[in-house]
Amino acid sequence: MRLIRSILVLLLLLLVLAIGLLFTIQNDVLVPLNVLVAELPAQRLSTWIILSFFLGGLAGLAASSLVILRLQASRLRSRRLLNAQKAKFEKSKLTGS
């Protein structure tokens, strides 16, 4: 089962690489990019598009990482509170009050 999964992942990576290569070959028109404060030098259209997808992916990872860190911190606080409540309950059970 592990071998089949590895082969499928390898095939998927090769497919993505082939599609990226074909995309790069087909979109070779030089396009300058104006970003309001500066005009970047002309690059192939495929370069700008792939770069924008890559930067968007990084921004998405960064945003989701922040959310995950906040959720983990909240879970840790809740676990500490629960443990404190359990300890308090056990103590009250032992003292009989």
ZATORDREN-853409 format. One record per residue (C-alpha): x, z, y; residue in one letter; residue number from 0. Coordinates in Angstrom, 1 decimal. Each point is the difference from the previous one (the first is absolute). Layout:
REM residues N
{X X Z Z Y Y r A k NUM} $
...
END
This chain:
REM residues 97
{X 0.0 Z 0.0 Y 0.0 r M k 0} $
{X 2.9 Z 0.9 Y 2.3 r R k 1} $
{X 1.6 Z -3.4 Y -0.7 r L k 2} $
{X -3.1 Z -1.9 Y 0.8 r I k 3} $
{X -0.4 Z 1.9 Y 3.3 r R k 4} $
{X 3.6 Z -0.7 Y 1.0 r S k 5} $
{X -0.4 Z -3.7 Y -0.8 r I k 6} $
{X -3.3 Z -0.2 Y 2.0 r L k 7} $
{X 1.7 Z 1.8 Y 3.0 r V k 8} $
{X 2.9 Z -2.5 Y -0.2 r L k 9} $
{X -2.3 Z -3.0 Y -0.1 r L k 10} $
{X -2.0 Z 1.4 Y 3.0 r L k 11} $
{X 3.3 Z 0.4 Y 1.9 r L k 12} $
{X 1.1 Z -3.5 Y -0.8 r L k 13} $
{X -3.4 Z -1.4 Y 1.0 r L k 14} $
{X 0.1 Z 1.8 Y 3.4 r V k 15} $
{X 3.6 Z -1.2 Y 0.5 r L k 16} $
{X -1.1 Z -3.6 Y -0.8 r A k 17} $
{X -3.0 Z 0.2 Y 2.3 r I k 18} $
{X 2.3 Z 1.4 Y 2.8 r G k 19} $
{X 2.5 Z -2.8 Y -0.5 r L k 20} $
{X -2.7 Z -2.7 Y 0.1 r L k 21} $
{X -1.5 Z 1.6 Y 3.1 r F k 22} $
{X 3.4 Z 0.0 Y 1.7 r T k 23} $
{X 0.7 Z -3.6 Y -0.9 r I k 24} $
{X -3.4 Z -1.1 Y 1.3 r Q k 25} $
{X 0.1 Z 1.8 Y 3.3 r N k 26} $
{X 3.3 Z -1.1 Y 1.5 r D k 27} $
{X -1.2 Z -0.7 Y 3.6 r V k 28} $
{X 2.0 Z 1.8 Y 2.6 r L k 29} $
{X -2.2 Z 2.3 Y 2.1 r V k 30} $
{X 1.1 Z 2.3 Y 2.9 r P k 31} $
{X -1.7 Z 3.4 Y 0.1 r L k 32} $
{X -1.2 Z 1.5 Y 3.3 r N k 33} $
{X -0.4 Z 3.8 Y -0.2 r V k 34} $
{X -1.2 Z 0.6 Y 3.6 r L k 35} $
{X 3.3 Z 1.4 Y 1.2 r V k 36} $
{X 2.3 Z -2.5 Y -1.5 r A k 37} $
{X 0.1 Z -3.4 Y -1.8 r E k 38} $
{X 1.8 Z 0.1 Y -3.3 r L k 39} $
{X 2.0 Z -3.0 Y -1.1 r P k 40} $
{X -1.7 Z -2.7 Y -2.0 r A k 41} $
{X -0.1 Z 0.7 Y -3.7 r Q k 42} $
{X -1.8 Z -1.6 Y -2.9 r R k 43} $
{X -3.7 Z 0.8 Y -0.1 r L k 44} $
{X 0.4 Z 1.4 Y -3.6 r S k 45} $
{X 2.6 Z 2.5 Y 1.3 r T k 46} $
{X -2.3 Z 1.4 Y 2.7 r W k 47} $
{X -2.9 Z 0.2 Y -2.5 r I k 48} $
{X 2.0 Z 1.7 Y -2.8 r I k 49} $
{X 1.6 Z 2.4 Y 2.6 r L k 50} $
{X -3.4 Z 0.9 Y 1.3 r S k 51} $
{X -1.4 Z 0.8 Y -3.5 r F k 52} $
{X 3.2 Z 2.0 Y -0.8 r F k 53} $
{X -0.3 Z 2.0 Y 3.3 r L k 54} $
{X -3.7 Z 0.5 Y -0.6 r G k 55} $
{X 0.7 Z 1.3 Y -3.5 r G k 56} $
{X 2.6 Z 2.5 Y 1.4 r L k 57} $
{X -2.4 Z 1.2 Y 2.6 r A k 58} $
{X -2.7 Z 0.5 Y -2.6 r G k 59} $
{X 2.4 Z 1.9 Y -2.2 r L k 60} $
{X 1.1 Z 2.2 Y 2.9 r A k 61} $
{X -3.6 Z 0.7 Y 1.0 r A k 62} $
{X -1.1 Z 0.9 Y -3.5 r S k 63} $
{X 3.1 Z 2.1 Y -0.5 r S k 64} $
{X -1.0 Z 2.1 Y 3.0 r L k 65} $
{X -3.5 Z 0.5 Y -1.4 r V k 66} $
{X 1.3 Z 0.9 Y -3.4 r I k 67} $
{X 2.4 Z 2.6 Y 1.4 r L k 68} $
{X -2.9 Z 1.6 Y 2.0 r R k 69} $
{X -2.2 Z 0.1 Y -3.1 r L k 70} $
{X 2.8 Z 1.6 Y -2.1 r Q k 71} $
{X 0.6 Z 2.6 Y 2.7 r A k 72} $
{X -3.7 Z 0.7 Y 0.1 r S k 73} $
{X -0.1 Z 0.3 Y -3.8 r R k 74} $
{X 3.0 Z 2.4 Y 0.1 r L k 75} $
{X -1.7 Z 2.2 Y 2.6 r R k 76} $
{X -3.2 Z 0.0 Y -2.1 r S k 77} $
{X 2.0 Z 0.9 Y -3.2 r R k 78} $
{X 1.7 Z 2.9 Y 1.8 r R k 79} $
{X -3.3 Z 1.3 Y 1.3 r L k 80} $
{X -1.5 Z -0.2 Y -3.4 r L k 81} $
{X 2.9 Z 1.8 Y -1.6 r N k 82} $
{X -0.3 Z 2.7 Y 2.7 r A k 83} $
{X -3.7 Z 0.4 Y -0.7 r Q k 84} $
{X 0.7 Z 0.2 Y -3.8 r K k 85} $
{X 2.6 Z 2.7 Y 0.6 r A k 86} $
{X -2.4 Z 1.9 Y 2.2 r K k 87} $
{X -2.7 Z -0.3 Y -2.6 r F k 88} $
{X 2.3 Z 1.1 Y -2.8 r E k 89} $
{X 1.2 Z 3.0 Y 2.1 r K k 90} $
{X -3.6 Z 1.1 Y 0.8 r S k 91} $
{X -0.9 Z -0.4 Y -3.7 r K k 92} $
{X 2.9 Z 2.3 Y -1.0 r L k 93} $
{X -0.8 Z 2.7 Y 2.6 r T k 94} $
{X -3.7 Z -0.2 Y -0.9 r G k 95} $
{X -1.3 Z -0.4 Y 3.6 r S k 96} $
END
